Amino acid sequence: MTVTIYSKPACIQCFATCRAFQDRGINFHVVDISEDFKAYSFVTKLGYRQVPVVVAGDSHWAGFRPDMIDQVQ
């Protein structure tokens, strides 16, 4: 499964989300929406106005969500 974390610099929830994936040994890719307009547009089209936005397979969510991270295999 591909996991992408859309984030911005100096975002504490983004850092916590990345750390949680690292701690669980799950590979992920980080995209900085402050530097990638296509990524920013994608996130807003999903309906999100905050980061991090995590896209894991067919699932997606915003914010630091350990409950959702635990469901990613």
Predicted model as a PDB file, atoms N, CA, C, CB and O in Angstrom, pLDDT in the B-factor column:
MODEL        1                                                                  
ATOM      1  N   MET A   1       0.846  -1.174   0.000  1.00 83.00           N  
ATOM      2  CA  MET A   1       0.000   0.000   0.000  1.00 83.00           C  
ATOM      3  C   MET A   1       0.891   1.238   0.000  1.00 83.00           C  
ATOM      4  CB  MET A   1      -0.962  -0.002   1.220  1.00 83.00           C  
ATOM      5  O   MET A   1       1.903   1.290   0.700  1.00 83.00           O  
ATOM      6  N   THR A   2       0.509   2.211  -0.779  1.00 93.00           N  
ATOM      7  CA  THR A   2       1.231   3.474  -0.825  1.00 93.00           C  
ATOM      8  C   THR A   2       0.639   4.434   0.196  1.00 93.00           C  
ATOM      9  CB  THR A   2       1.184   4.087  -2.242  1.00 93.00           C  
ATOM     10  O   THR A   2      -0.576   4.620   0.257  1.00 93.00           O  
ATOM     11  N   VAL A   3       1.507   5.039   0.996  1.00 97.00           N  
ATOM     12  CA  VAL A   3       1.083   6.025   1.991  1.00 97.00           C  
ATOM     13  C   VAL A   3       1.767   7.349   1.669  1.00 97.00           C  
ATOM     14  CB  VAL A   3       1.424   5.553   3.450  1.00 97.00           C  
ATOM     15  O   VAL A   3       2.991   7.425   1.568  1.00 97.00           O  
ATOM     16  N   THR A   4       0.950   8.388   1.509  1.00 98.00           N  
ATOM     17  CA  THR A   4       1.474   9.729   1.264  1.00 98.00           C  
ATOM     18  C   THR A   4       0.968  10.656   2.351  1.00 98.00           C  
ATOM     19  CB  THR A   4       1.063  10.248  -0.142  1.00 98.00           C  
ATOM     20  O   THR A   4      -0.222  10.676   2.667  1.00 98.00           O  
ATOM     21  N   ILE A   5       1.887  11.423   2.921  1.00 98.00           N  
ATOM     22  CA  ILE A   5       1.534  12.403   3.945  1.00 98.00           C  
ATOM     23  C   ILE A   5       1.761  13.787   3.345  1.00 98.00           C  
ATOM     24  CB  ILE A   5       2.380  12.200   5.266  1.00 98.00           C  
ATOM     25  O   ILE A   5       2.886  14.161   3.013  1.00 98.00           O  
ATOM     26  N   TYR A   6       0.675  14.534   3.213  1.00 98.00           N  
ATOM     27  CA  TYR A   6       0.747  15.910   2.723  1.00 98.00           C  
ATOM     28  C   TYR A   6       0.922  16.810   3.933  1.00 98.00           C  
ATOM     29  CB  TYR A   6      -0.534  16.306   1.891  1.00 98.00           C  
ATOM     30  O   TYR A   6       0.110  16.778   4.858  1.00 98.00           O  
ATOM     31  N   SER A   7       1.977  17.611   3.931  1.00 98.00           N  
ATOM     32  CA  SER A   7       2.314  18.383   5.122  1.00 98.00           C  
ATOM     33  C   SER A   7       2.805  19.775   4.761  1.00 98.00           C  
ATOM     34  CB  SER A   7       3.370  17.658   5.942  1.00 98.00           C  
ATOM     35  O   SER A   7       2.872  20.151   3.591  1.00 98.00           O  
ATOM     36  N   LYS A   8       3.146  20.529   5.803  1.00 97.00           N  
ATOM     37  CA  LYS A   8       3.746  21.857   5.672  1.00 97.00           C  
ATOM     38  C   LYS A   8       4.889  21.940   6.676  1.00 97.00           C  
ATOM     39  CB  LYS A   8       2.686  23.003   5.910  1.00 97.00           C  
ATOM     40  O   LYS A   8       4.903  21.191   7.652  1.00 97.00           O  
ATOM     41  N   PRO A   9       5.844  22.835   6.455  1.00 96.00           N  
ATOM     42  CA  PRO A   9       6.959  22.979   7.402  1.00 96.00           C  
ATOM     43  C   PRO A   9       6.473  23.410   8.792  1.00 96.00           C  
ATOM     44  CB  PRO A   9       7.976  23.999   6.868  1.00 96.00           C  
ATOM     45  O   PRO A   9       5.472  24.114   8.926  1.00 96.00           O  
ATOM     46  N   ALA A  10       7.186  22.982   9.793  1.00 95.00           N  
ATOM     47  CA  ALA A  10       6.939  23.355  11.194  1.00 95.00           C  
ATOM     48  C   ALA A  10       5.556  22.965  11.681  1.00 95.00           C  
ATOM     49  CB  ALA A  10       7.122  24.837  11.370  1.00 95.00           C  
ATOM     50  O   ALA A  10       4.983  23.644  12.533  1.00 95.00           O  
ATOM     51  N   CYS A  11       5.015  21.881  11.150  1.00 97.00           N  
ATOM     52  CA  CYS A  11       3.691  21.387  11.562  1.00 97.00           C  
ATOM     53  C   CYS A  11       3.881  20.267  12.588  1.00 97.00           C  
ATOM     54  CB  CYS A  11       2.863  20.874  10.323  1.00 97.00           C  
ATOM     55  O   CYS A  11       4.410  19.204  12.264  1.00 97.00           O  
ATOM     56  N   ILE A  12       3.455  20.510  13.801  1.00 97.00           N  
ATOM     57  CA  ILE A  12       3.649  19.529  14.876  1.00 97.00           C  
ATOM     58  C   ILE A  12       2.855  18.256  14.622  1.00 97.00           C  
ATOM     59  CB  ILE A  12       3.246  20.129  16.223  1.00 97.00           C  
ATOM     60  O   ILE A  12       3.358  17.156  14.851  1.00 97.00           O  
ATOM     61  N   GLN A  13       1.619  18.395  14.149  1.00 98.00           N  
ATOM     62  CA  GLN A  13       0.814  17.204  13.861  1.00 98.00           C  
ATOM     63  C   GLN A  13       1.409  16.405  12.705  1.00 98.00           C  
ATOM     64  CB  GLN A  13      -0.634  17.602  13.535  1.00 98.00           C  
ATOM     65  O   GLN A  13       1.329  15.176  12.691  1.00 98.00           O  
ATOM     66  N   CYS A  14       2.004  17.097  11.739  1.00 98.00           N  
ATOM     67  CA  CYS A  14       2.668  16.410  10.626  1.00 98.00           C  
ATOM     68  C   CYS A  14       3.856  15.603  11.146  1.00 98.00           C  
ATOM     69  CB  CYS A  14       3.135  17.429   9.550  1.00 98.00           C  
ATOM     70  O   CYS A  14       4.045  14.445  10.772  1.00 98.00           O  
ATOM     71  N   PHE A  15       4.643  16.220  12.001  1.00 98.00           N  
ATOM     72  CA  PHE A  15       5.792  15.536  12.590  1.00 98.00           C  
ATOM     73  C   PHE A  15       5.344  14.309  13.378  1.00 98.00           C  
ATOM     74  CB  PHE A  15       6.580  16.491  13.497  1.00 98.00           C  
ATOM     75  O   PHE A  15       5.941  13.239  13.258  1.00 98.00           O  
ATOM     76  N   ALA A  16       4.299  14.462  14.181  1.00 98.00           N  
ATOM     77  CA  ALA A  16       3.793  13.341  14.985  1.00 98.00           C  
ATOM     78  C   ALA A  16       3.282  12.216  14.095  1.00 98.00           C  
ATOM     79  CB  ALA A  16       2.673  13.814  15.924  1.00 98.00           C  
ATOM     80  O   ALA A  16       3.476  11.040  14.405  1.00 98.00           O  
ATOM     81  N   THR A  17       2.636  12.567  13.001  1.00 98.00           N  
ATOM     82  CA  THR A  17       2.122  11.553  12.075  1.00 98.00           C  
ATOM     83  C   THR A  17       3.264  10.788  11.430  1.00 98.00           C  
ATOM     84  CB  THR A  17       1.244  12.199  10.994  1.00 98.00           C  
ATOM     85  O   THR A  17       3.227   9.559  11.366  1.00 98.00           O  
ATOM     86  N   CYS A  18       4.272  11.495  10.952  1.00 98.00           N  
ATOM     87  CA  CYS A  18       5.439  10.830  10.355  1.00 98.00           C  
ATOM     88  C   CYS A  18       6.124   9.931  11.370  1.00 98.00           C  
ATOM     89  CB  CYS A  18       6.437  11.868   9.812  1.00 98.00           C  
ATOM     90  O   CYS A  18       6.519   8.809  11.054  1.00 98.00           O  
ATOM     91  N   ARG A  19       6.260  10.425  12.575  1.00 98.00           N  
ATOM     92  CA  ARG A  19       6.907   9.646  13.639  1.00 98.00           C  
ATOM     93  C   ARG A  19       6.132   8.373  13.936  1.00 98.00           C  
ATOM     94  CB  ARG A  19       7.040  10.484  14.916  1.00 98.00           C  
ATOM     95  O   ARG A  19       6.726   7.314  14.142  1.00 98.00           O  
ATOM     96  N   ALA A  20       4.795   8.470  13.958  1.00 97.00           N  
ATOM     97  CA  ALA A  20       3.970   7.293  14.233  1.00 97.00           C  
ATOM     98  C   ALA A  20       4.129   6.242  13.136  1.00 97.00           C  
ATOM     99  CB  ALA A  20       2.494   7.693  14.367  1.00 97.00           C  
ATOM    100  O   ALA A  20       4.206   5.049  13.429  1.00 97.00           O  
ATOM    101  N   PHE A  21       4.180   6.674  11.886  1.00 97.00           N  
ATOM    102  CA  PHE A  21       4.404   5.714  10.802  1.00 97.00           C  
ATOM    103  C   PHE A  21       5.794   5.096  10.915  1.00 97.00           C  
ATOM    104  CB  PHE A  21       4.233   6.396   9.428  1.00 97.00           C  
ATOM    105  O   PHE A  21       5.951   3.890  10.724  1.00 97.00           O  
ATOM    106  N   GLN A  22       6.801   5.905  11.222  1.00 97.00           N  
ATOM    107  CA  GLN A  22       8.162   5.377  11.403  1.00 97.00           C  
ATOM    108  C   GLN A  22       8.203   4.353  12.524  1.00 97.00           C  
ATOM    109  CB  GLN A  22       9.151   6.516  11.699  1.00 97.00           C  
ATOM    110  O   GLN A  22       8.787   3.281  12.366  1.00 97.00           O  
ATOM    111  N   ASP A  23       7.589   4.672  13.652  1.00 96.00           N  
ATOM    112  CA  ASP A  23       7.596   3.777  14.805  1.00 96.00           C  
ATOM    113  C   ASP A  23       6.938   2.439  14.499  1.00 96.00           C  
ATOM    114  CB  ASP A  23       6.897   4.432  15.975  1.00 96.00           C  
ATOM    115  O   ASP A  23       7.283   1.421  15.099  1.00 96.00           O  
ATOM    116  N   ARG A  24       5.989   2.440  13.563  1.00 95.00           N  
ATOM    117  CA  ARG A  24       5.285   1.209  13.195  1.00 95.00           C  
ATOM    118  C   ARG A  24       5.958   0.497  12.016  1.00 95.00           C  
ATOM    119  CB  ARG A  24       3.830   1.523  12.848  1.00 95.00           C  
ATOM    120  O   ARG A  24       5.511  -0.565  11.582  1.00 95.00           O  
ATOM    121  N   GLY A  25       7.031   1.093  11.510  1.00 96.00           N  
ATOM    122  CA  GLY A  25       7.764   0.480  10.405  1.00 96.00           C  
ATOM    123  C   GLY A  25       7.034   0.534   9.076  1.00 96.00           C  
ATOM    124  O   GLY A  25       7.253  -0.315   8.212  1.00 96.00           O  
ATOM    125  N   ILE A  26       6.162   1.532   8.902  1.00 96.00           N  
ATOM    126  CA  ILE A  26       5.388   1.678   7.667  1.00 96.00           C  
ATOM    127  C   ILE A  26       6.050   2.736   6.787  1.00 96.00           C  
ATOM    128  CB  ILE A  26       3.905   2.062   7.975  1.00 96.00           C  
ATOM    129  O   ILE A  26       6.275   3.864   7.225  1.00 96.00           O  
ATOM    130  N   ASN A  27       6.357   2.369   5.559  1.00 96.00           N  
ATOM    131  CA  ASN A  27       6.973   3.309   4.621  1.00 96.00           C  
ATOM    132  C   ASN A  27       5.954   4.341   4.167  1.00 96.00           C  
ATOM    133  CB  ASN A  27       7.557   2.564   3.406  1.00 96.00           C  
ATOM    134  O   ASN A  27       4.771   4.037   4.015  1.00 96.00           O  
ATOM    135  N   PHE A  28       6.421   5.554   3.956  1.00 98.00           N  
ATOM    136  CA  PHE A  28       5.547   6.635   3.518  1.00 98.00           C  
ATOM    137  C   PHE A  28       6.367   7.649   2.734  1.00 98.00           C  
ATOM    138  CB  PHE A  28       4.843   7.309   4.725  1.00 98.00           C  
ATOM    139  O   PHE A  28       7.598   7.660   2.776  1.00 98.00           O  
ATOM    140  N   HIS A  29       5.645   8.491   2.023  1.00 98.00           N  
ATOM    141  CA  HIS A  29       6.249   9.566   1.233  1.00 98.00           C  
ATOM    142  C   HIS A  29       5.645  10.872   1.719  1.00 98.00           C  
ATOM    143  CB  HIS A  29       6.012   9.362  -0.316  1.00 98.00           C  
ATOM    144  O   HIS A  29       4.432  10.954   1.916  1.00 98.00           O  
ATOM    145  N   VAL A  30       6.465  11.893   1.914  1.00 98.00           N  
ATOM    146  CA  VAL A  30       5.986  13.198   2.385  1.00 98.00           C  
ATOM    147  C   VAL A  30       5.999  14.186   1.228  1.00 98.00           C  
ATOM    148  CB  VAL A  30       6.857  13.724   3.564  1.00 98.00           C  
ATOM    149  O   VAL A  30       6.972  14.274   0.478  1.00 98.00           O  
ATOM    150  N   VAL A  31       4.897  14.933   1.096  1.00 98.00           N  
ATOM    151  CA  VAL A  31       4.784  15.980   0.086  1.00 98.00           C  
ATOM    152  C   VAL A  31       4.476  17.291   0.797  1.00 98.00           C  
ATOM    153  CB  VAL A  31       3.681  15.637  -0.975  1.00 98.00           C  
ATOM    154  O   VAL A  31       3.508  17.385   1.552  1.00 98.00           O  
ATOM    155  N   ASP A  32       5.294  18.288   0.555  1.00 98.00           N  
ATOM    156  CA  ASP A  32       5.118  19.611   1.165  1.00 98.00           C  
ATOM    157  C   ASP A  32       4.167  20.428   0.296  1.00 98.00           C  
ATOM    158  CB  ASP A  32       6.492  20.349   1.333  1.00 98.00           C  
ATOM    159  O   ASP A  32       4.538  20.845  -0.802  1.00 98.00           O  
ATOM    160  N   ILE A  33       2.941  20.659   0.777  1.00 97.00           N  
ATOM    161  CA  ILE A  33       1.951  21.367  -0.031  1.00 97.00           C  
ATOM    162  C   ILE A  33       2.252  22.858  -0.155  1.00 97.00           C  
ATOM    163  CB  ILE A  33       0.575  21.175   0.561  1.00 97.00           C  
ATOM    164  O   ILE A  33       1.662  23.539  -0.993  1.00 97.00           O  
ATOM    165  N   SER A  34       3.165  23.373   0.673  1.00 96.00           N  
ATOM    166  CA  SER A  34       3.528  24.786   0.540  1.00 96.00           C  
ATOM    167  C   SER A  34       4.447  25.017  -0.654  1.00 96.00           C  
ATOM    168  CB  SER A  34       4.204  25.282   1.819  1.00 96.00           C  
ATOM    169  O   SER A  34       4.640  26.154  -1.084  1.00 96.00           O  
ATOM    170  N   GLU A  35       5.018  23.927  -1.194  1.00 97.00           N  
ATOM    171  CA  GLU A  35       5.914  24.037  -2.343  1.00 97.00           C  
ATOM    172  C   GLU A  35       5.388  23.322  -3.584  1.00 97.00           C  
ATOM    173  CB  GLU A  35       7.266  23.485  -1.985  1.00 97.00           C  
ATOM    174  O   GLU A  35       5.969  23.447  -4.662  1.00 97.00           O  
ATOM    175  N   ASP A  36       4.303  22.582  -3.444  1.00 97.00           N  
ATOM    176  CA  ASP A  36       3.773  21.788  -4.555  1.00 97.00           C  
ATOM    177  C   ASP A  36       2.301  22.155  -4.763  1.00 97.00           C  
ATOM    178  CB  ASP A  36       3.934  20.250  -4.280  1.00 97.00           C  
ATOM    179  O   ASP A  36       1.428  21.655  -4.055  1.00 97.00           O  
ATOM    180  N   PHE A  37       2.031  23.035  -5.739  1.00 97.00           N  
ATOM    181  CA  PHE A  37       0.670  23.517  -5.949  1.00 97.00           C  
ATOM    182  C   PHE A  37      -0.280  22.396  -6.356  1.00 97.00           C  
ATOM    183  CB  PHE A  37       0.662  24.603  -7.004  1.00 97.00           C  
ATOM    184  O   PHE A  37      -1.443  22.402  -5.954  1.00 97.00           O  
ATOM    185  N   LYS A  38       0.197  21.429  -7.153  1.00 98.00           N  
ATOM    186  CA  LYS A  38      -0.666  20.305  -7.546  1.00 98.00           C  
ATOM    187  C   LYS A  38      -1.093  19.515  -6.318  1.00 98.00           C  
ATOM    188  CB  LYS A  38       0.061  19.379  -8.551  1.00 98.00           C  
ATOM    189  O   LYS A  38      -2.247  19.097  -6.218  1.00 98.00           O  
ATOM    190  N   ALA A  39      -0.177  19.308  -5.388  1.00 98.00           N  
ATOM    191  CA  ALA A  39      -0.505  18.586  -4.162  1.00 98.00           C  
ATOM    192  C   ALA A  39      -1.492  19.389  -3.318  1.00 98.00           C  
ATOM    193  CB  ALA A  39       0.771  18.286  -3.354  1.00 98.00           C  
ATOM    194  O   ALA A  39      -2.435  18.827  -2.761  1.00 98.00           O  
ATOM    195  N   TYR A  40      -1.277  20.695  -3.223  1.00 97.00           N  
ATOM    196  CA  TYR A  40      -2.195  21.556  -2.484  1.00 97.00           C  
ATOM    197  C   TYR A  40      -3.589  21.482  -3.091  1.00 97.00           C  
ATOM    198  CB  TYR A  40      -1.690  23.011  -2.476  1.00 97.00           C  
ATOM    199  O   TYR A  40      -4.577  21.369  -2.365  1.00 97.00           O  
ATOM    200  N   SER A  41      -3.675  21.543  -4.397  1.00 98.00           N  
ATOM    201  CA  SER A  41      -4.949  21.461  -5.093  1.00 98.00           C  
ATOM    202  C   SER A  41      -5.626  20.110  -4.842  1.00 98.00           C  
ATOM    203  CB  SER A  41      -4.746  21.684  -6.596  1.00 98.00           C  
ATOM    204  O   SER A  41      -6.837  20.052  -4.627  1.00 98.00           O  
ATOM    205  N   PHE A  42      -4.855  19.040  -4.870  1.00 97.00           N  
ATOM    206  CA  PHE A  42      -5.385  17.695  -4.614  1.00 97.00           C  
ATOM    207  C   PHE A  42      -6.001  17.611  -3.223  1.00 97.00           C  
ATOM    208  CB  PHE A  42      -4.274  16.638  -4.764  1.00 97.00           C  
ATOM    209  O   PHE A  42      -7.113  17.108  -3.058  1.00 97.00           O  
ATOM    210  N   VAL A  43      -5.278  18.103  -2.228  1.00 97.00           N  
ATOM    211  CA  VAL A  43      -5.744  18.061  -0.841  1.00 97.00           C  
ATOM    212  C   VAL A  43      -7.029  18.878  -0.664  1.00 97.00           C  
ATOM    213  CB  VAL A  43      -4.650  18.585   0.106  1.00 97.00           C  
ATOM    214  O   VAL A  43      -7.958  18.440   0.014  1.00 97.00           O  
ATOM    215  N   THR A  44      -7.076  20.047  -1.266  1.00 97.00           N  
ATOM    216  CA  THR A  44      -8.281  20.873  -1.126  1.00 97.00           C  
ATOM    217  C   THR A  44      -9.461  20.253  -1.869  1.00 97.00           C  
ATOM    218  CB  THR A  44      -8.021  22.296  -1.648  1.00 97.00           C  
ATOM    219  O   THR A  44     -10.601  20.389  -1.426  1.00 97.00           O  
ATOM    220  N   LYS A  45      -9.213  19.576  -2.987  1.00 97.00           N  
ATOM    221  CA  LYS A  45     -10.298  18.889  -3.698  1.00 97.00           C  
ATOM    222  C   LYS A  45     -10.850  17.720  -2.886  1.00 97.00           C  
ATOM    223  CB  LYS A  45      -9.806  18.388  -5.057  1.00 97.00           C  
ATOM    224  O   LYS A  45     -12.013  17.347  -3.042  1.00 97.00           O  
ATOM    225  N   LEU A  46     -10.022  17.147  -2.025  1.00 97.00           N  
ATOM    226  CA  LEU A  46     -10.510  16.103  -1.116  1.00 97.00           C  
ATOM    227  C   LEU A  46     -11.372  16.703  -0.002  1.00 97.00           C  
ATOM    228  CB  LEU A  46      -9.326  15.326  -0.508  1.00 97.00           C  
ATOM    229  O   LEU A  46     -12.064  15.980   0.715  1.00 97.00           O  
ATOM    230  N   GLY A  47     -11.322  18.036   0.136  1.00 97.00           N  
ATOM    231  CA  GLY A  47     -12.135  18.715   1.134  1.00 97.00           C  
ATOM    232  C   GLY A  47     -11.400  19.111   2.399  1.00 97.00           C  
ATOM    233  O   GLY A  47     -12.027  19.550   3.362  1.00 97.00           O  
ATOM    234  N   TYR A  48     -10.088  18.965   2.417  1.00 97.00           N  
ATOM    235  CA  TYR A  48      -9.323  19.262   3.618  1.00 97.00           C  
ATOM    236  C   TYR A  48      -8.774  20.681   3.609  1.00 97.00           C  
ATOM    237  CB  TYR A  48      -8.190  18.274   3.767  1.00 97.00           C  
ATOM    238  O   TYR A  48      -8.417  21.224   2.563  1.00 97.00           O  
ATOM    239  N   ARG A  49      -8.718  21.265   4.797  1.00 95.00           N  
ATOM    240  CA  ARG A  49      -8.183  22.622   4.957  1.00 95.00           C  
ATOM    241  C   ARG A  49      -7.077  22.655   6.007  1.00 95.00           C  
ATOM    242  CB  ARG A  49      -9.303  23.598   5.343  1.00 95.00           C  
ATOM    243  O   ARG A  49      -6.615  23.729   6.392  1.00 95.00           O  
ATOM    244  N   GLN A  50      -6.656  21.486   6.467  1.00 95.00           N  
ATOM    245  CA  GLN A  50      -5.583  21.407   7.456  1.00 95.00           C  
ATOM    246  C   GLN A  50      -4.654  20.271   7.073  1.00 95.00           C  
ATOM    247  CB  GLN A  50      -6.148  21.202   8.893  1.00 95.00           C  
ATOM    248  O   GLN A  50      -5.019  19.396   6.288  1.00 95.00           O  
ATOM    249  N   VAL A  51      -3.464  20.289   7.625  1.00 97.00           N  
ATOM    250  CA  VAL A  51      -2.508  19.209   7.432  1.00 97.00           C  
ATOM    251  C   VAL A  51      -2.166  18.622   8.797  1.00 97.00           C  
ATOM    252  CB  VAL A  51      -1.224  19.712   6.697  1.00 97.00           C  
ATOM    253  O   VAL A  51      -2.364  19.290   9.812  1.00 97.00           O  
ATOM    254  N   PRO A  52      -1.673  17.425   8.848  1.00 98.00           N  
ATOM    255  CA  PRO A  52      -1.379  16.584   7.706  1.00 98.00           C  
ATOM    256  C   PRO A  52      -2.644  15.963   7.109  1.00 98.00           C  
ATOM    257  CB  PRO A  52      -0.407  15.498   8.106  1.00 98.00           C  
ATOM    258  O   PRO A  52      -3.653  15.765   7.785  1.00 98.00           O  
ATOM    259  N   VAL A  53      -2.543  15.672   5.835  1.00 98.00           N  
ATOM    260  CA  VAL A  53      -3.543  14.843   5.166  1.00 98.00           C  
ATOM    261  C   VAL A  53      -2.811  13.569   4.770  1.00 98.00           C  
ATOM    262  CB  VAL A  53      -4.202  15.577   3.904  1.00 98.00           C  
ATOM    263  O   VAL A  53      -1.787  13.608   4.088  1.00 98.00           O  
ATOM    264  N   VAL A  54      -3.351  12.449   5.207  1.00 98.00           N  
ATOM    265  CA  VAL A  54      -2.742  11.155   4.912  1.00 98.00           C  
ATOM    266  C   VAL A  54      -3.622  10.439   3.900  1.00 98.00           C  
ATOM    267  CB  VAL A  54      -2.560  10.296   6.209  1.00 98.00           C  
ATOM    268  O   VAL A  54      -4.835  10.332   4.081  1.00 98.00           O  
ATOM    269  N   VAL A  55      -3.002   9.952   2.836  1.00 98.00           N  
ATOM    270  CA  VAL A  55      -3.688   9.119   1.856  1.00 98.00           C  
ATOM    271  C   VAL A  55      -3.009   7.757   1.910  1.00 98.00           C  
ATOM    272  CB  VAL A  55      -3.641   9.749   0.396  1.00 98.00           C  
ATOM    273  O   VAL A  55      -1.831   7.620   1.581  1.00 98.00           O  
ATOM    274  N   ALA A  56      -3.774   6.756   2.330  1.00 97.00           N  
ATOM    275  CA  ALA A  56      -3.255   5.392   2.478  1.00 97.00           C  
ATOM    276  C   ALA A  56      -4.177   4.458   1.702  1.00 97.00           C  
ATOM    277  CB  ALA A  56      -3.160   4.967   3.997  1.00 97.00           C  
ATOM    278  O   ALA A  56      -5.245   4.076   2.180  1.00 97.00           O  
ATOM    279  N   GLY A  57      -3.746   4.102   0.502  1.00 93.00           N  
ATOM    280  CA  GLY A  57      -4.607   3.288  -0.344  1.00 93.00           C  
ATOM    281  C   GLY A  57      -5.858   4.076  -0.709  1.00 93.00           C  
ATOM    282  O   GLY A  57      -5.771   5.172  -1.261  1.00 93.00           O  
ATOM    283  N   ASP A  58      -7.024   3.511  -0.398  1.00 93.00           N  
ATOM    284  CA  ASP A  58      -8.303   4.169  -0.688  1.00 93.00           C  
ATOM    285  C   ASP A  58      -8.780   5.053   0.458  1.00 93.00           C  
ATOM    286  CB  ASP A  58      -9.361   3.130  -0.996  1.00 93.00           C  
ATOM    287  O   ASP A  58      -9.788   5.746   0.315  1.00 93.00           O  
ATOM    288  N   SER A  59      -8.087   5.046   1.580  1.00 95.00           N  
ATOM    289  CA  SER A  59      -8.489   5.828   2.754  1.00 95.00           C  
ATOM    290  C   SER A  59      -7.720   7.141   2.810  1.00 95.00           C  
ATOM    291  CB  SER A  59      -8.261   5.023   4.048  1.00 95.00           C  
ATOM    292  O   SER A  59      -6.590   7.242   2.332  1.00 95.00           O  
ATOM    293  N   HIS A  60      -8.358   8.141   3.404  1.00 97.00           N  
ATOM    294  CA  HIS A  60      -7.648   9.399   3.654  1.00 97.00           C  
ATOM    295  C   HIS A  60      -8.282  10.083   4.852  1.00 97.00           C  
ATOM    296  CB  HIS A  60      -7.681  10.331   2.400  1.00 97.00           C  
ATOM    297  O   HIS A  60      -9.465   9.914   5.144  1.00 97.00           O  
ATOM    298  N   TRP A  61      -7.447  10.865   5.538  1.00 98.00           N  
ATOM    299  CA  TRP A  61      -7.893  11.600   6.710  1.00 98.00           C  
ATOM    300  C   TRP A  61      -6.963  12.770   6.959  1.00 98.00           C  
ATOM    301  CB  TRP A  61      -7.956  10.686   7.944  1.00 98.00           C  
ATOM    302  O   TRP A  61      -5.881  12.857   6.378  1.00 98.00           O  
ATOM    303  N   ALA A  62      -7.397  13.669   7.829  1.00 98.00           N  
ATOM    304  CA  ALA A  62      -6.588  14.835   8.195  1.00 98.00           C  
ATOM    305  C   ALA A  62      -6.309  14.808   9.685  1.00 98.00           C  
ATOM    306  CB  ALA A  62      -7.297  16.156   7.798  1.00 98.00           C  
ATOM    307  O   ALA A  62      -7.098  14.295  10.478  1.00 98.00           O  
ATOM    308  N   GLY A  63      -5.169  15.374  10.044  1.00 97.00           N  
ATOM    309  CA  GLY A  63      -4.796  15.471  11.453  1.00 97.00           C  
ATOM    310  C   GLY A  63      -4.008  14.263  11.924  1.00 97.00           C  
ATOM    311  O   GLY A  63      -3.846  13.281  11.199  1.00 97.00           O  
ATOM    312  N   PHE A  64      -3.526  14.355  13.143  1.00 98.00           N  
ATOM    313  CA  PHE A  64      -2.791  13.252  13.757  1.00 98.00           C  
ATOM    314  C   PHE A  64      -3.802  12.257  14.294  1.00 98.00           C  
ATOM    315  CB  PHE A  64      -1.838  13.754  14.891  1.00 98.00           C  
ATOM    316  O   PHE A  64      -4.486  12.531  15.281  1.00 98.00           O  
ATOM    317  N   ARG A  65      -3.900  11.094  13.642  1.00 97.00           N  
ATOM    318  CA  ARG A  65      -4.915  10.103  13.955  1.00 97.00           C  
ATOM    319  C   ARG A  65      -4.284   8.732  14.206  1.00 97.00           C  
ATOM    320  CB  ARG A  65      -5.938  10.019  12.822  1.00 97.00           C  
ATOM    321  O   ARG A  65      -4.252   7.895  13.303  1.00 97.00           O  
ATOM    322  N   PRO A  66      -3.780   8.494  15.426  1.00 96.00           N  
ATOM    323  CA  PRO A  66      -3.187   7.186  15.720  1.00 96.00           C  
ATOM    324  C   PRO A  66      -4.143   6.032  15.461  1.00 96.00           C  
ATOM    325  CB  PRO A  66      -2.729   7.141  17.155  1.00 96.00           C  
ATOM    326  O   PRO A  66      -3.712   4.949  15.066  1.00 96.00           O  
ATOM    327  N   ASP A  67      -5.442   6.252  15.679  1.00 96.00           N  
ATOM    328  CA  ASP A  67      -6.420   5.189  15.425  1.00 96.00           C  
ATOM    329  C   ASP A  67      -6.442   4.785  13.961  1.00 96.00           C  
ATOM    330  CB  ASP A  67      -7.811   5.635  15.854  1.00 96.00           C  
ATOM    331  O   ASP A  67      -6.569   3.600  13.653  1.00 96.00           O  
ATOM    332  N   MET A  68      -6.320   5.746  13.053  1.00 96.00           N  
ATOM    333  CA  MET A  68      -6.299   5.448  11.629  1.00 96.00           C  
ATOM    334  C   MET A  68      -4.944   4.878  11.209  1.00 96.00           C  
ATOM    335  CB  MET A  68      -6.620   6.705  10.820  1.00 96.00           C  
ATOM    336  O   MET A  68      -4.877   3.976  10.374  1.00 96.00           O  
ATOM    337  N   ILE A  69      -3.881   5.400  11.782  1.00 96.00           N  
ATOM    338  CA  ILE A  69      -2.541   4.886  11.453  1.00 96.00           C  
ATOM    339  C   ILE A  69      -2.433   3.410  11.830  1.00 96.00           C  
ATOM    340  CB  ILE A  69      -1.444   5.707  12.182  1.00 96.00           C  
ATOM    341  O   ILE A  69      -1.817   2.625  11.110  1.00 96.00           O  
ATOM    342  N   ASP A  70      -3.031   3.037  12.958  1.00 95.00           N  
ATOM    343  CA  ASP A  70      -3.001   1.633  13.386  1.00 95.00           C  
ATOM    344  C   ASP A  70      -3.707   0.705  12.407  1.00 95.00           C  
ATOM    345  CB  ASP A  70      -3.636   1.497  14.751  1.00 95.00           C  
ATOM    346  O   ASP A  70      -3.428  -0.494  12.397  1.00 95.00           O  
ATOM    347  N   GLN A  71      -4.607   1.223  11.587  1.00 94.00           N  
ATOM    348  CA  GLN A  71      -5.324   0.405  10.624  1.00 94.00           C  
ATOM    349  C   GLN A  71      -4.553   0.187   9.324  1.00 94.00           C  
ATOM    350  CB  GLN A  71      -6.646   1.033  10.322  1.00 94.00           C  
ATOM    351  O   GLN A  71      -4.930  -0.656   8.510  1.00 94.00           O  
ATOM    352  N   VAL A  72      -3.481   0.941   9.131  1.00 95.00           N  
ATOM    353  CA  VAL A  72      -2.664   0.815   7.918  1.00 95.00           C  
ATOM    354  C   VAL A  72      -1.716  -0.354   8.103  1.00 95.00           C  
ATOM    355  CB  VAL A  72      -1.871   2.134   7.616  1.00 95.00           C  
ATOM    356  O   VAL A  72      -1.023  -0.454   9.115  1.00 95.00           O  
ATOM    357  N   GLN A  73      -1.695  -1.224   7.131  1.00 77.00           N  
ATOM    358  CA  GLN A  73      -0.827  -2.409   7.207  1.00 77.00           C  
ATOM    359  C   GLN A  73       0.196  -2.377   6.109  1.00 77.00           C  
ATOM    360  CB  GLN A  73      -1.644  -3.699   7.122  1.00 77.00           C  
ATOM    361  O   GLN A  73       1.018  -3.288   6.005  1.00 77.00           O  
TER     362      GLN A  73                                                      
ENDMDL                                                                          
END                                                                             
